[in-house]
């Protein structure tokens, strides 16, 4: 009986050892995959941060360009108004037809 129990216990122990080795190998594999995924995650986070910074710079540049564009449009409007005013003043000074110009006979 004792030998039978011993064999059974030894078989159980051997079985447990095999299972432990198998699980240790699986754990090592899973840990390796976890490390790879963690590295990939860090790379993605770095890339996201880089893209976010680039996006922020682009938005800042866009805002500055829009501001400059509005300023330029205001300046062009002022120049146009000034040109229109000068044109009206010149129209008042210049004769309307050729008969009014001295020395010009038709």
C-alpha positions in Angstrom: 0.0 0.0 0.0 2.7 2.4 1.0 4.5 1.9 -2.4 1.2 2.4 -4.2 0.6 5.7 -2.4 4.2 6.6 -3.0 4.0 6.0 -6.8 0.8 8.0 -6.9 2.3 10.8 -5.0 5.4 10.7 -7.1 3.3 10.7 -10.2 1.3 13.6 -8.9 4.5 15.5 -8.0 5.9 14.8 -11.5 2.7 15.9 -13.1 2.7 19.1 -11.0 6.4 19.8 -11.9 5.6 19.3 -15.6 2.6 21.6 -15.3 4.7 24.2 -13.5 7.4 24.1 -16.2 4.8 24.4 -18.9 3.2 27.4 -17.1 6.6 29.0 -16.5 7.3 28.8 -20.3 3.9 30.2 -21.1 4.5 33.0 -18.6 7.9 33.8 -20.1 6.3 34.0 -23.6 3.5 36.1 -22.3 5.9 38.4 -20.5 8.0 38.8 -23.7 4.8 39.6 -25.7 3.8 42.1 -22.9 7.2 43.8 -23.2 6.9 44.1 -27.0 3.4 45.5 -26.7 4.5 47.9 -24.0 7.4 49.1 -26.2 5.0 49.5 -29.1 2.6 51.4 -26.9 5.4 53.8 -25.8 6.3 54.4 -29.5 2.7 55.2 -30.3 2.5 57.6 -27.4 5.7 59.3 -28.5 4.4 59.5 -32.1 1.0 60.9 -30.8 2.8 63.5 -28.7 5.0 64.5 -31.7 1.9 64.7 -34.0 0.0 66.7 -31.3 2.9 69.2 -31.1 3.1 69.4 -34.9 -0.7 70.0 -35.0 -0.5 72.7 -32.4 2.3 74.5 -34.3 0.3 74.3 -37.5 -2.8 75.7 -35.8 -0.6 78.6 -34.4 0.8 79.3 -37.8 -2.8 79.2 -39.3 -4.0 81.6 -36.7 -1.1 84.0 -37.4 -1.8 83.8 -41.2 -5.5 84.4 -40.7 -4.7 87.5 -38.6 -2.2 88.8 -41.1 -4.8 88.2 -43.9 -7.4 90.2 -42.0 -4.9 93.0 -41.4 -4.0 92.9 -45.1 -7.7 93.0 -46.1 -8.2 96.1 -43.9 -5.1 97.8 -45.4 -6.4 97.0 -49.0 -9.8 98.4 -48.1 -8.2 101.6 -46.7 -6.1 101.9 -49.9 -9.1 101.4 -52.1 -11.1 104.0 -50.2 -8.2 106.4 -50.5 -7.9 105.7 -54.2 -11.7 106.2 -54.7 -11.5 109.5 -52.8 -8.6 110.7 -54.8 -10.3 109.6 -58.0 -13.4 111.6 -57.1 -11.3 114.6 -56.3 -9.5 114.3 -59.7 -12.8 113.9 -61.5 -14.0 117.2 -60.0 -10.8 118.9 -61.2 -10.7 117.5 -64.7 -13.0 118.7 -67.5 -15.7 116.3 -68.7 -15.3 116.7 -72.4 -12.7 117.8 -75.0 -14.3 121.3 -75.6 -13.4 122.4 -72.1 -9.7 121.7 -72.6 -7.9 124.8 -73.9 -6.1 124.4 -77.2 -8.0 121.4 -78.1 -10.3 121.9 -81.1 -12.5 119.4 -82.7 
